[in-house]
Amino acid sequence: MPTPTLHTPRLLLTPLQLSDAAHIQQLFAHWSVVRFLDARVPWPYPADGALTYVRDHALPAMEALREWHWMIRLAEQPAQAIGSICLYDQPGNHRGFWLAPQWQGQGYMREACAVVNEFWFETLGRTLMQVPKALGNHASRRISESEGMQLIDTRPGEFVGGPMLKQTWELTRVVWRRRTGRLAQ
């Protein structure tokens, strides 16, 4: 299924486009955003980092229906991108996100995760979501806990900020449906 536009009360999630690279370059290249991301993310972030990522990785993966990437925008100001969220068809790694520092701590990412989780479980019909994260990423962990995810694994990992323990959190469709008021199937 191609990446659709998704809506929440405060947000508009638009499918990633090449023109979004400029927004990403500006918003993403902050230590507070990247330090807990996988070590594959180059740091210091190169001047063409966002363009290269969007053009050479994200858009081809979206076209192949292996990944779904959205820009997170404010519904009342749709030109204002504030972060990104994506889903991956990769074992053990199904969702990732980042939010620019000035919009953190306002519940935007929980709102984005809720609608993206619905897409994963209902539209794509997936039965399991696994999300890896750095042990020190407390904000991301709180989102996983609030969604009803369970910690299933801890092992060494490599992140932009260096070696850290990596946790994998898991949510089943049955638990997600129960927590969101849908009948379990």
MOJOLIN-V958066 format. One record per run of one state. SS is the DSSP state (H for helix, E for strand, L for the rest). FROM is the first residue (numbers start at 1). TO is the last residue. Records with the same first field share a line. If there is no record, write none. Layout:
SS: FROM-TO  FROM-TO
//
This chain:
L: 1-5  8-10  16-17  29-30  35-37  39-48  64-66  75-76  91-92  100-100  104-107  124-127  135-137  147-149  160-161  180-185
E: 6-7  11-15  38-38  67-74  77-90  93-99  128-134  150-159  162-172
H: 18-28  31-34  49-63  101-103  108-123  138-146  173-179
//
